[in-house]
Amino acid sequence: MSNDRARLKRELGRLRLPELQARFQEASGEASSTPNRKFLVRRIIEATLAAAPSQPATETASVEEQESTDEPRAPRGRFAGLSVEELRAKYLEVVGRATSSDSRAYLVWKIREAEKGRVPVGPRRSREGEPTEMKTLPVRLAVDAVARMDAAWRERGISSRTEFFRQALGHYLAHVGAAEAAAAFARPEAVAP
């Protein structure tokens, strides 16, 4: 290993991941969010040494080291020649759903994992057991108000908090004159089993 390569490797080894990613962008001109430190270090070293003025190789340097400092490695593997758009098309073919990701590494990983059967393929399924005619609504309430409300519906023999909310909404809608909307809460099909 040449002195420059070893020195640069030690220097990069002391950097935190965000600093490595910033150095990668400086050296290669590409942004990367990969958490793979070895990959980032190797690519930074290759780009830095490729940009540096070439120095005559010492007699102790091996042919392999000279080749690696003269030219960066060509991408390898069956996905090496594919663009991001072509990888997205392959992703759609293999995984069975589209993606908007522009990360080559993610797309290649996901395609390989799908081919090995390690990730679910096909369109995303909705949660099982959740009726498609129903909608879940978020409600945020103060803890002490919830405790009082729970005590009140239990005292009145209502079966659950959800049933209490349904009855309360129907009652309020009838109170404000929205009889048609209130009727939806009185129908048995409006209540999930």
Backbone torsions as a table, in degrees:
resi	resn	phi	psi	omega
1	MET	NA	130.3	-178.6
2	SER	-67.5	160.1	-179.2
3	ASN	-61.7	-42.0	-179.2
4	ASP	-62.6	-43.5	-179.7
5	ARG	-63.2	-45.4	-178.9
6	ALA	-65.4	-42.0	179.8
7	ARG	-64.0	-45.1	-179.8
8	LEU	-64.4	-38.9	179.0
9	LYS	-63.5	-42.3	177.5
10	ARG	-63.7	-43.9	-179.5
11	GLU	-61.4	-45.4	-178.6
12	LEU	-70.4	-30.3	179.3
13	GLY	-63.7	-22.0	180.0
14	ARG	-87.0	-9.5	-176.2
15	LEU	-83.3	150.5	173.7
16	ARG	-78.4	163.4	-175.5
17	LEU	-56.3	-46.9	179.2
18	PRO	-62.1	-34.7	178.0
19	GLU	-68.3	-38.7	177.4
20	LEU	-63.2	-42.2	-179.9
21	GLN	-64.6	-37.0	177.0
22	ALA	-67.2	-42.8	177.6
23	ARG	-63.3	-37.5	177.1
24	PHE	-60.0	-44.7	-179.6
25	GLN	-65.2	-39.7	177.3
26	GLU	-62.6	-44.4	-173.8
27	ALA	-74.7	-40.2	-172.5
28	SER	-104.3	-18.4	-176.5
29	GLY	81.0	5.1	179.3
30	GLU	-116.3	143.3	174.5
31	ALA	-82.9	145.6	177.6
32	SER	-143.7	133.6	176.3
33	SER	-110.2	14.1	-178.6
34	THR	-66.8	139.6	176.7
35	PRO	-88.2	6.2	-175.9
36	ASN	-80.8	99.2	-176.0
37	ARG	-63.6	-41.3	-178.7
38	LYS	-61.2	-43.7	178.5
39	PHE	-60.3	-48.4	-178.5
40	LEU	-61.1	-45.7	-179.2
41	VAL	-61.3	-47.1	-178.5
42	ARG	-60.9	-45.7	-178.3
43	ARG	-69.1	-35.1	177.3
44	ILE	-65.2	-44.6	179.9
45	ILE	-61.9	-46.2	-179.8
46	GLU	-60.2	-46.1	-178.2
47	ALA	-67.2	-40.5	-179.2
48	THR	-65.9	-45.8	-179.2
49	LEU	-69.9	-32.1	177.7
50	ALA	-68.9	-32.5	-179.7
51	ALA	-81.5	-22.5	-178.5
52	ALA	-72.3	148.2	176.5
53	PRO	-60.9	136.8	-175.0
54	SER	-72.3	138.1	178.9
55	GLN	-112.4	151.3	178.5
56	PRO	-61.8	139.2	-178.6
57	ALA	-71.8	141.2	178.0
58	THR	-78.4	161.7	-178.4
59	GLU	-66.1	-25.0	-177.0
60	THR	-82.6	-16.1	-179.0
61	ALA	-73.1	137.8	-179.1
62	SER	-80.5	163.9	178.7
63	VAL	-62.3	-39.3	-179.5
64	GLU	-61.7	-43.1	178.7
65	GLU	-64.8	-39.7	179.5
66	GLN	-63.9	-42.7	179.7
67	GLU	-64.2	-39.8	-177.5
68	SER	-71.5	-27.0	179.0
69	THR	-85.8	-25.0	-178.9
70	ASP	-74.4	-45.0	-177.5
71	GLU	-133.4	136.2	174.4
72	PRO	-66.5	152.0	-179.2
73	ARG	-63.5	141.6	174.9
74	ALA	-75.1	145.3	178.6
75	PRO	-59.2	142.1	-179.0
76	ARG	-114.0	164.1	174.5
77	GLY	99.1	168.2	-174.7
78	ARG	-73.5	-14.9	179.5
79	PHE	-99.6	0.6	-173.2
80	ALA	-60.6	-38.6	-176.3
81	GLY	-87.9	1.2	-176.9
82	LEU	-89.5	139.5	174.4
83	SER	-78.7	171.9	179.2
84	VAL	-61.9	-39.7	179.4
85	GLU	-63.7	-41.9	178.2
86	GLU	-66.6	-36.0	176.6
87	LEU	-66.4	-38.3	176.5
88	ARG	-62.4	-40.5	178.0
89	ALA	-64.0	-41.7	177.9
90	LYS	-64.9	-39.8	177.0
91	TYR	-58.1	-48.5	179.5
92	LEU	-59.8	-41.3	-180.0
93	GLU	-65.5	-44.4	-173.6
94	VAL	-85.3	-46.8	-175.2
95	VAL	-82.0	-29.9	175.8
96	GLY	91.8	10.9	175.1
97	ARG	-152.0	157.3	-176.8
98	ALA	-79.9	161.6	175.1
99	THR	-141.2	152.6	176.8
100	SER	-105.6	7.4	-178.0
101	SER	-64.4	142.0	174.7
102	ASP	-114.8	15.7	178.6
103	SER	-89.8	112.3	179.3
104	ARG	-57.6	-44.7	-176.7
105	ALA	-60.7	-44.1	179.9
106	TYR	-63.9	-46.3	-177.6
107	LEU	-60.9	-45.3	179.3
108	VAL	-63.2	-45.2	179.9
109	TRP	-59.3	-48.2	-175.9
110	LYS	-65.0	-39.7	178.1
111	ILE	-62.0	-46.8	-179.6
112	ARG	-62.9	-42.8	179.3
113	GLU	-63.6	-39.3	178.7
114	ALA	-66.1	-39.7	178.5
115	GLU	-64.5	-31.5	179.1
116	LYS	-84.9	-5.9	178.9
117	GLY	80.8	21.8	-176.8
118	ARG	-94.3	-11.0	178.1
119	VAL	-128.6	152.1	179.3
120	PRO	-67.0	140.2	177.4
121	VAL	-116.1	161.3	-179.2
122	GLY	96.4	175.1	-179.4
123	PRO	-62.1	150.2	177.9
124	ARG	-64.7	134.6	177.9
125	ARG	-95.2	146.4	174.8
126	SER	-72.6	164.2	-179.7
127	ARG	-60.0	137.2	-179.0
128	GLU	-73.1	145.2	177.7
129	GLY	86.2	-11.3	-179.7
130	GLU	-94.3	114.3	-177.4
131	PRO	-62.5	141.2	-178.7
132	THR	-75.8	-17.2	179.5
133	GLU	-83.9	-5.0	-176.8
134	MET	-105.2	154.1	178.2
135	LYS	-130.0	135.5	177.8
136	THR	-92.7	130.5	-179.2
137	LEU	-111.8	134.8	177.6
138	PRO	-82.2	135.3	177.2
139	VAL	-134.8	127.5	177.5
140	ARG	-112.6	126.6	-178.9
141	LEU	-135.0	155.3	177.2
142	ALA	-66.4	146.7	-175.8
143	VAL	-59.8	-44.9	-178.3
144	ASP	-67.3	-33.4	177.5
145	ALA	-67.2	-38.4	178.7
146	VAL	-65.2	-41.3	179.9
147	ALA	-61.9	-43.3	179.0
148	ARG	-66.9	-42.0	179.8
149	MET	-63.2	-43.5	179.7
150	ASP	-61.6	-40.6	178.3
151	ALA	-62.9	-39.7	-177.9
152	ALA	-66.3	-46.9	-177.6
153	TRP	-71.3	-29.7	177.2
154	ARG	-68.2	-40.4	179.2
155	GLU	-61.6	-31.1	-177.3
156	ARG	-90.7	3.4	174.7
157	GLY	77.6	19.7	177.6
158	ILE	-77.3	140.8	-169.4
159	SER	-72.0	-29.1	-177.8
160	SER	-158.7	167.1	177.8
161	ARG	-64.0	-39.3	-179.8
162	THR	-63.2	-44.0	178.4
163	GLU	-63.8	-38.0	176.8
164	PHE	-60.3	-45.5	179.4
165	PHE	-61.7	-41.8	179.4
166	ARG	-61.2	-46.6	179.9
167	GLN	-64.8	-41.5	-179.2
168	ALA	-64.4	-41.8	178.9
169	LEU	-64.6	-43.7	177.5
170	GLY	-60.3	-44.3	179.1
171	HIS	-62.0	-44.7	-178.1
172	TYR	-67.1	-41.8	179.0
173	LEU	-62.6	-39.1	176.5
174	ALA	-65.1	-39.4	-179.0
175	HIS	-63.0	-37.5	-178.5
176	VAL	-88.5	1.9	174.2
177	GLY	94.0	13.4	177.9
178	ALA	-98.5	68.8	-173.6
179	ALA	-62.3	-38.8	-179.3
180	GLU	-64.9	-42.8	178.1
181	ALA	-67.4	-38.3	179.7
182	ALA	-64.5	-33.4	-179.2
183	ALA	-64.7	-28.0	179.2
184	ALA	-64.1	-26.9	179.9
185	PHE	-85.0	-13.1	179.6
186	ALA	-91.5	-20.3	-179.0
187	ARG	-72.5	139.5	179.4
188	PRO	-63.3	-32.3	-178.8
189	GLU	-72.0	-14.2	177.3
190	ALA	-78.1	-15.2	-178.2
191	VAL	-101.0	126.4	178.7
192	ALA	-69.9	145.3	-179.6
193	PRO	-66.1	NA	NA
